Amino acid sequence: MNPSPAPIRLHWFLPTGGDSRDVLAVGPDAHRREPTLEYLSVLARTAEDLGFEAVLTPTGTWCEDSWVSTAALIRETTRLKFLVAFRPGSITPTLAAQMAATFQRHSGGRALLNVVTGGDAGEQRRFGDHLGHDARYARTDEFLAIVRGAWSDEPFDFEGEHYHVQGATTRIPPDPLPEIYFGGASGAAEEVAARRADVYLTWGEPPALVAPRIVRVRRLAEREGRTVRFGIRLHVITRDTASDAWAETERLLEQMDDDVIALAQQGLEKSESVGQQRMRELHGGTRESLVVAPNLWAGIGLVRGGAGTALVGDHDEVAERIAEYHALGFEEFILSGHPHVEEAYWVGEHVRPRLVAAGLVADDGVDRAAPKLNLSAISAR
């Protein structure tokens, strides 16, 4: 029997590659917002005020550096945690352990780590990384073993296929240890998650497709004598009425030219990421049949990689879908929307209170009255 999931932890997204009113910031009404420190500060404070626990930063050459950006926001916030994404192939494990420990002390314990092994060969080569898919995950496995060893307060030796270190350590072990978030849909990724991760992340697939992965990773972790929590990455479009929410998807689609969709899909087709392949299979590269499950829209994935689905509907519907994923075993939800400040208010002021009223999200003491969420249609799993 599966354990009952813990209360939901709601997180938001920090768009260090820029923000806008459409998905790619190319339409006439996009009004692109550059990822300046001023704008990112506004978004971080907004997320904190609305009750989100943490913000995820992306990693890659298309966005600002995650470590520098989030470190600059420590003094702009007081409670918000920072889920810092980085690639193990572009930094040594001992240096990563040291940076995370320093960040943890300077932030007062607000550091979380999102280790991104990488699935785009072209992007990996920009960082001088020429390893193949499975080899990258094998290296990540060694990387995380060393990071945890360096935090142990004892000099840590390791000799593997990819790393050979002697006496890995940090000046002071971080307290608490930063939690490690890790994703990947391949068998190699699931093995690493079971051995090393605190939270295994997936992109927003329909419940029927993602449920078996929770079961599989949970069993792999049990074999390692460990437990792993589960998180899911989703966009959100929530409005006072369902018709208004779905109208927003039509507006976003209008900004996606056929040539832009074709070019994006041509690039994503080359991805080595199994998760990216699963995202593409949801929509098939066309505008047809984009509703892939109740209130789950795959239109985002037509023009961008990574998480390609959005929860769409009125506030009750979106809250009910989150509750449904929670019943499967997901405890952490990393949400986002376009533009990120405005959509954070829709979620924070309307969806989050419904989840609090249902007892699914811990009450932070802020008065956010909302109708009680009806969970009767959601069966326990």
C-alpha positions as CSV (number, residue, x, y, z in Angstrom):
1,M,0.0,0.0,0.0
2,N,1.3,3.4,-1.0
3,P,2.0,5.8,1.9
4,S,-0.3,8.8,2.2
5,P,1.4,11.9,0.7
6,A,2.5,14.7,2.9
7,P,0.9,18.2,2.6
8,I,1.5,20.0,-0.7
9,R,4.5,22.3,-1.0
10,L,3.8,25.0,-3.6
11,H,6.6,26.6,-5.5
12,W,6.8,29.1,-8.3
13,F,9.3,29.8,-11.2
14,L,11.9,32.6,-11.6
15,P,12.1,33.5,-15.3
16,T,15.8,34.3,-15.6
17,G,15.6,34.1,-19.3
18,G,13.0,36.9,-19.5
19,D,9.2,37.1,-19.2
20,S,6.3,38.2,-21.3
21,R,2.6,37.8,-22.1
22,D,3.2,34.9,-24.5
23,V,5.3,31.8,-24.4
24,L,8.2,33.0,-26.5
25,A,8.0,36.8,-26.1
26,V,7.8,37.3,-29.9
27,G,4.2,38.4,-30.5
28,P,3.1,42.1,-30.9
29,D,1.4,42.0,-27.5
30,A,4.2,40.1,-25.7
31,H,5.7,43.1,-24.1
32,R,8.9,41.3,-23.2
33,R,10.3,41.9,-19.7
34,E,14.1,41.5,-19.4
35,P,15.3,39.5,-16.5
36,T,16.8,42.4,-14.7
37,L,17.6,42.2,-11.0
38,E,14.8,44.7,-10.4
39,Y,12.2,42.6,-12.2
40,L,13.4,39.3,-10.6
41,S,13.3,41.0,-7.2
42,V,9.6,42.0,-7.8
43,L,8.8,38.5,-8.8
44,A,10.6,36.9,-5.8
45,R,8.9,39.2,-3.3
46,T,5.5,38.5,-5.0
47,A,6.0,34.8,-4.7
48,E,7.0,35.2,-1.1
49,D,4.1,37.4,-0.2
50,L,1.6,35.0,-1.9
51,G,2.8,32.0,0.2
52,F,4.9,30.1,-2.3
53,E,7.7,28.2,-0.5
54,A,10.4,28.4,-3.2
55,V,11.2,29.6,-6.7
56,L,12.9,27.4,-9.3
57,T,15.6,28.9,-11.6
58,P,16.4,27.4,-15.0
59,T,19.9,26.7,-16.2
60,G,21.5,27.0,-19.6
61,T,23.0,29.5,-22.0
62,W,19.7,31.0,-22.8
63,C,19.2,32.4,-19.3
64,E,21.1,34.2,-16.6
65,D,23.3,32.1,-14.3
66,S,21.2,30.6,-11.5
67,W,23.7,30.8,-8.7
68,V,24.5,34.5,-9.2
69,S,20.8,35.5,-9.8
70,T,19.5,33.7,-6.7
71,A,22.3,34.8,-4.5
72,A,21.5,38.4,-5.4
73,L,17.9,37.9,-4.3
74,I,18.7,36.6,-0.8
75,R,18.6,40.1,0.7
76,E,15.4,40.9,-1.2
77,T,13.5,38.3,0.6
78,T,13.2,36.8,4.1
79,R,11.4,33.4,3.8
80,L,11.5,32.4,0.2
81,K,13.7,29.5,-0.7
82,F,15.7,29.2,-4.0
83,L,15.7,26.0,-6.0
84,V,19.0,26.5,-7.9
85,A,19.3,24.6,-11.1
86,F,22.8,23.7,-12.4
87,R,24.5,21.1,-14.5
88,P,26.9,18.7,-12.9
89,G,29.0,18.5,-16.1
90,S,30.0,22.2,-15.8
91,I,31.2,22.3,-12.2
92,T,33.2,20.1,-9.9
93,P,31.3,18.3,-7.2
94,T,33.4,19.7,-4.3
95,L,33.0,23.2,-5.6
96,A,29.2,22.6,-5.9
97,A,29.2,21.4,-2.3
98,Q,31.1,24.5,-1.2
99,M,28.8,26.9,-3.1
100,A,25.7,25.2,-1.7
101,A,27.0,25.3,1.8
102,T,27.9,29.0,1.5
103,F,24.5,29.8,0.0
104,Q,22.8,27.9,2.8
105,R,24.6,29.9,5.5
106,H,24.2,33.3,3.8
107,S,20.5,32.7,3.1
108,G,19.6,31.3,6.5
109,G,18.9,27.8,5.3
110,R,17.0,28.7,2.1
111,A,19.0,26.8,-0.5
112,L,17.6,23.9,-2.6
113,L,19.4,22.2,-5.4
114,N,18.0,21.1,-8.8
115,V,20.6,18.9,-10.5
116,V,20.1,18.9,-14.3
117,T,21.9,16.2,-16.1
118,G,20.9,17.6,-19.5
119,G,19.4,16.1,-22.6
120,D,20.3,18.5,-25.4
121,A,23.6,17.5,-26.9
122,G,24.2,20.9,-28.5
123,E,23.6,22.6,-25.2
124,Q,26.0,20.2,-23.4
125,R,28.7,20.8,-26.0
126,R,28.5,24.6,-25.3
127,F,29.8,23.7,-21.8
128,G,32.5,21.3,-23.2
129,D,30.5,18.2,-22.3
130,H,30.6,15.5,-24.9
131,L,29.4,12.5,-22.9
132,G,26.5,10.4,-24.2
133,H,23.1,10.2,-22.4
134,D,23.7,7.2,-20.0
135,A,27.3,8.3,-19.3
136,R,26.0,11.7,-18.2
137,Y,23.7,10.0,-15.7
138,A,26.5,7.8,-14.5
139,R,28.6,10.9,-13.9
140,T,25.7,12.6,-12.1
141,D,25.5,9.6,-9.8
142,E,29.2,10.0,-8.8
143,F,28.8,13.7,-8.6
144,L,26.0,13.5,-6.0
145,A,27.9,10.9,-4.0
146,I,30.8,13.3,-3.7
147,V,28.6,16.3,-2.9
148,R,27.0,14.4,0.0
149,G,30.3,13.1,1.1
150,A,31.8,16.6,1.2
151,W,29.0,17.7,3.5
152,S,29.7,14.9,6.0
153,D,32.2,16.9,8.0
154,E,34.9,14.3,7.3
155,P,37.3,14.4,4.4
156,F,35.8,12.3,1.7
157,D,37.7,10.2,-0.9
158,F,36.1,8.9,-4.0
159,E,37.4,7.1,-7.1
160,G,35.0,6.4,-10.0
161,E,34.9,6.4,-13.7
162,H,34.3,10.1,-14.0
163,Y,35.7,11.6,-10.7
164,H,38.7,11.0,-8.5
165,V,38.8,13.2,-5.4
166,Q,40.7,13.0,-2.2
167,G,39.6,14.7,1.0
168,A,36.5,16.5,-0.4
169,T,35.0,18.7,2.3
170,T,33.6,22.1,3.0
171,R,34.6,24.7,5.6
172,I,31.4,24.0,7.6
173,P,28.8,21.5,6.6
174,P,25.5,23.2,5.6
175,D,22.8,23.1,8.2
176,P,20.3,21.9,7.2
177,L,21.6,20.0,4.3
178,P,20.1,21.4,1.0
179,E,17.6,19.1,-0.4
180,I,18.4,17.7,-3.9
181,Y,15.8,17.8,-6.6
182,F,16.4,15.6,-9.6
183,G,14.5,14.7,-12.8
184,G,14.7,12.5,-15.8
185,A,12.4,10.0,-17.4
186,S,14.9,7.4,-18.6
187,G,15.7,4.2,-16.7
188,A,19.2,5.6,-16.0
189,A,17.7,8.8,-14.5
190,E,15.3,6.8,-12.3
191,E,18.2,4.7,-10.9
192,V,20.1,7.9,-9.9
193,A,17.0,9.4,-8.4
194,A,16.4,6.4,-6.2
195,R,20.0,6.4,-4.9
196,R,20.7,10.2,-4.5
197,A,17.7,12.5,-4.7
198,D,15.4,13.8,-2.0
199,V,12.8,14.8,-4.6
200,Y,12.2,13.2,-7.9
201,L,10.8,15.6,-10.4
202,T,8.6,15.0,-13.5
203,W,7.1,17.2,-16.1
204,G,3.3,17.5,-16.2
205,E,2.1,14.3,-18.0
206,P,-1.5,13.1,-17.6
207,P,-2.0,11.2,-14.4
208,A,-2.4,7.8,-16.1
209,L,1.0,8.2,-17.7
210,V,2.9,9.5,-14.7
211,A,1.5,7.3,-12.0
212,P,3.6,4.2,-13.0
213,R,6.8,6.2,-12.7
214,I,6.0,7.1,-9.1
215,V,5.5,3.4,-8.3
216,R,8.7,2.4,-10.2
217,V,10.9,5.0,-8.5
218,R,9.5,4.4,-5.1
219,R,10.3,0.7,-5.5
220,L,13.8,1.5,-6.7
221,A,14.4,3.7,-3.7
222,E,13.1,1.0,-1.3
223,R,15.8,-1.3,-2.7
224,E,18.4,1.3,-1.8
225,G,16.9,1.6,1.7
226,R,15.7,5.1,1.0
227,T,12.5,7.1,0.5
228,V,12.0,9.7,-2.2
229,R,9.4,12.5,-2.4
230,F,7.8,13.3,-5.7
231,G,7.4,16.7,-7.4
232,I,5.8,17.8,-10.7
233,R,6.4,20.8,-12.9
234,L,3.4,22.5,-14.5
235,H,2.3,25.8,-16.0
236,V,-1.0,27.2,-14.9
237,I,-3.8,29.3,-16.5
238,T,-6.5,29.9,-13.9
239,R,-9.3,32.4,-14.1
240,D,-12.6,33.2,-12.4
241,T,-14.4,31.2,-15.1
242,A,-13.3,28.2,-17.2
243,S,-14.2,30.1,-20.4
244,D,-11.9,32.9,-19.5
245,A,-9.1,30.5,-18.8
246,W,-9.5,28.6,-22.1
247,A,-9.8,31.9,-23.9
248,E,-6.2,32.6,-22.7
249,T,-5.0,29.4,-24.3
250,E,-6.5,30.6,-27.6
251,R,-4.7,33.9,-27.3
252,L,-1.4,32.1,-26.6
253,L,-1.9,29.9,-29.7
254,E,-2.6,32.9,-31.8
255,Q,1.0,34.1,-31.0
256,M,2.5,30.8,-32.2
257,D,3.1,31.0,-36.0
258,D,3.2,27.7,-37.8
259,D,6.8,28.3,-38.9
260,V,7.8,28.9,-35.3
261,I,6.1,25.7,-34.2
262,A,7.8,23.7,-37.0
263,L,11.2,25.1,-36.1
264,A,10.8,24.4,-32.4
265,Q,9.6,20.8,-33.0
266,Q,12.5,20.2,-35.4
267,G,14.9,21.1,-32.7
268,L,13.1,19.2,-29.9
269,E,13.0,16.1,-32.1
270,K,16.8,15.9,-31.8
271,S,16.7,15.9,-28.0
272,E,18.2,12.9,-26.2
273,S,15.9,13.5,-23.3
274,V,13.3,10.8,-22.7
275,G,11.2,13.3,-20.8
276,Q,11.3,15.6,-23.8
277,Q,10.2,12.8,-26.1
278,R,7.3,12.1,-23.8
279,M,6.3,15.8,-23.9
280,R,6.3,15.8,-27.7
281,E,4.2,12.7,-27.9
282,L,1.4,14.5,-26.0
283,H,0.8,17.0,-28.8
284,G,2.5,15.4,-31.9
285,G,3.7,18.8,-33.0
286,T,0.3,20.0,-34.1
287,R,-2.4,22.3,-32.8
288,E,-5.0,19.5,-32.8
289,S,-6.1,17.7,-29.7
290,L,-4.0,19.7,-27.2
291,V,-6.3,18.8,-24.3
292,V,-4.5,15.6,-23.2
293,A,-6.3,15.0,-19.9
294,P,-9.0,16.9,-17.9
295,N,-7.9,20.5,-17.6
296,L,-4.4,19.6,-19.0
297,W,-3.3,21.5,-22.1
298,A,-0.2,20.6,-24.1
299,G,0.1,23.8,-26.1
300,I,3.1,25.2,-24.3
301,G,5.2,22.4,-25.6
302,L,4.6,23.4,-29.2
303,V,7.2,26.1,-29.1
304,R,9.4,25.4,-26.0
305,G,11.3,22.6,-24.5
306,G,11.0,21.3,-20.9
307,A,7.7,21.4,-19.1
308,G,5.1,21.7,-21.9
309,T,1.7,21.4,-20.2
310,A,-0.5,23.7,-18.3
311,L,-3.4,23.2,-15.9
312,V,-6.3,25.2,-17.3
313,G,-9.6,26.0,-15.8
314,D,-11.5,28.0,-13.2
315,H,-10.0,28.0,-9.7
316,D,-11.9,25.0,-8.4
317,E,-11.0,22.9,-11.4
318,V,-7.3,23.7,-11.1
319,A,-7.3,23.0,-7.4
320,E,-9.1,19.7,-8.0
321,R,-6.4,18.7,-10.6
322,I,-3.7,19.5,-8.2
323,A,-5.5,17.5,-5.5
324,E,-5.7,14.6,-8.0
325,Y,-1.9,14.7,-8.6
326,H,-1.4,14.9,-4.9
327,A,-3.5,11.7,-4.4
328,L,-1.1,9.9,-6.8
329,G,1.8,10.8,-4.5
330,F,3.1,14.2,-5.7
331,E,3.9,16.5,-2.7
332,E,5.8,19.3,-4.5
333,F,4.3,21.4,-7.3
334,I,6.5,23.8,-9.2
335,L,4.1,26.1,-11.1
336,S,4.5,29.0,-13.5
337,G,2.5,31.1,-15.9
338,H,2.8,33.9,-18.5
339,P,3.5,36.5,-17.3
340,H,4.8,35.1,-14.1
341,V,3.9,38.0,-11.8
342,E,0.3,38.2,-12.9
343,E,-0.2,34.4,-13.0
344,A,1.4,34.1,-9.5
345,Y,-1.4,36.3,-8.2
346,W,-4.1,34.2,-9.9
347,V,-2.7,31.1,-8.2
348,G,-1.7,32.6,-4.9
349,E,-4.9,34.5,-4.3
350,H,-7.4,31.9,-5.6
351,V,-6.0,28.4,-6.0
352,R,-3.8,28.2,-3.0
353,P,-6.5,29.3,-0.5
354,R,-8.7,26.5,-1.8
355,L,-6.0,24.0,-1.2
356,V,-5.5,25.4,2.3
357,A,-9.2,25.1,3.0
358,A,-9.0,21.5,1.9
359,G,-6.2,20.7,4.3
360,L,-3.8,20.0,1.4
361,V,-1.5,23.0,2.0
362,A,-0.4,24.2,5.4
363,D,-2.0,27.4,6.6
364,D,0.6,30.1,6.9
365,G,-1.6,32.3,9.1
366,V,-2.5,34.8,6.3
367,D,-6.2,35.3,5.9
368,R,-7.0,34.1,2.3
369,A,-10.7,33.0,2.4
370,A,-11.9,30.7,-0.3
371,P,-14.7,28.2,-1.0
372,K,-14.1,24.7,0.3
373,L,-12.6,22.4,-2.3
374,N,-14.8,19.4,-3.1
375,L,-12.6,16.3,-3.2
376,S,-15.4,13.8,-3.5
377,A,-14.7,13.1,-7.2
378,I,-11.0,12.3,-6.5
379,S,-10.4,8.8,-5.5
380,A,-7.6,7.9,-3.1
381,R,-4.8,5.9,-4.7
